[in-house]
Amino acid sequence: MDNRIGEMQVFLRVVEAKSYSEAARRLLMTPSTVSKLIGRIEARLGVRLFERSTRRLALTSEGQTYHDKSVALLAELDGIERGISQGAAAAGGTIRVNTTIAFGILGLEPLLPAFWQAHPEIVVDISLSDEIVDMYLDRTDVAFRVGPLQASAMVARRIGVVKRRIVASPDYINRLGEPKRVQDLSRHNCLGFNFRRSAPVWPLKESGRIVDRAISGSLLANNAQSLRRMAIAGIGLARLADYHVRGDISAGHLVEVLEGTAGDEEQIHALYHGGPRLPFRVRAFLDFMCPRLTDFMDGRARNGRQAVQASGGRIAANSARRSSRKEGS
């Protein structure tokens, strides 16, 4: 193991004490151990660091240069560690966040202005994607995940429950009628997702149990926003999270159909790298966001449309900068 820093510290103590034996006493070492360490440095450098006599121990010119450089190097090392330690305990720095597009736009982004009022020195690097990214490869500090969690070393903080609704525009219902039974979906244009499954399906509640029912339609997308916009445009039915469409339902842009059959409810969690040395910026972000996002999930916050308008619309973030990768094991 390379222990040049430790050897350098022993060398500086010898210079300070002007004696091997005194330096050994201060370091709780034996004089022979101190002598061997100094000899190791001299052998590596190919020079003598001390002029030795029975009466005194003096530095050679090379020893003086090594001394001066060692003092500067160790001071720089102390400064690096002190800066990192203070930075981890300070409110500043960058926190990298990943979440789904809809949850980011409707739930997270409207809270950012108030978060920055409390923590103006924290930079939020946010990536929005409905694909699951690898938190390690993407260097993500916090990810908001919907559904079952994979076994990992990550810490999970529960946010709430994601409930879903099947929705369509009033225009679509007027043109093609309202489905009254799950079986009626086969006659309708059902807009679906194109990831995680080999065939598009909707988990639906039938006879008290959840059944994956195959659906077909004119659109498959990798994000819920596209499905929502096409549903509002009257293209077809969409199965989306309650928080994603409740503002549109209140505004009359969408109506719910087949109420109570939209299927499974899933947990949403904040995932992060835990441990006793969690950076302050990450802890501050979680402590601020998680209870407010729980209120949002429970419908105690303003509806999505009002929240987006209040936040000034979407925040220019890095969602287009990063490519999405499925999370590794």
Secondary structure as GFF3:
##gff-version 3
##sequence-region A 1 329
A	DSSP	alpha_helix	4	17	.	.	.	ID=ss1
A	DSSP	alpha_helix	20	27	.	.	.	ID=ss2
A	DSSP	alpha_helix	31	45	.	.	.	ID=ss3
A	DSSP	beta_strand	50	52	.	.	.	ID=ss4
A	DSSP	beta_strand	57	59	.	.	.	ID=ss5
A	DSSP	alpha_helix	61	89	.	.	.	ID=ss6
A	DSSP	beta_strand	93	99	.	.	.	ID=ss7
A	DSSP	alpha_helix	101	102	.	.	.	ID=ss8
A	DSSP	pi_helix	103	108	.	.	.	ID=ss9
A	DSSP	three_ten_helix	109	111	.	.	.	ID=ss10
A	DSSP	alpha_helix	112	118	.	.	.	ID=ss11
A	DSSP	beta_strand	122	128	.	.	.	ID=ss12
A	DSSP	beta_strand	142	146	.	.	.	ID=ss13
A	DSSP	beta_strand	155	162	.	.	.	ID=ss14
A	DSSP	beta_strand	164	168	.	.	.	ID=ss15
A	DSSP	alpha_helix	170	176	.	.	.	ID=ss16
A	DSSP	three_ten_helix	182	187	.	.	.	ID=ss17
A	DSSP	beta_strand	190	193	.	.	.	ID=ss18
A	DSSP	beta_strand	201	206	.	.	.	ID=ss19
A	DSSP	beta_strand	209	214	.	.	.	ID=ss20
A	DSSP	beta_strand	220	221	.	.	.	ID=ss21
A	DSSP	alpha_helix	224	232	.	.	.	ID=ss22
A	DSSP	beta_strand	237	241	.	.	.	ID=ss23
A	DSSP	alpha_helix	242	251	.	.	.	ID=ss24
A	DSSP	beta_strand	255	257	.	.	.	ID=ss25
A	DSSP	beta_strand	266	272	.	.	.	ID=ss26
A	DSSP	alpha_helix	280	297	.	.	.	ID=ss27
A	DSSP	alpha_helix	304	310	.	.	.	ID=ss28
###
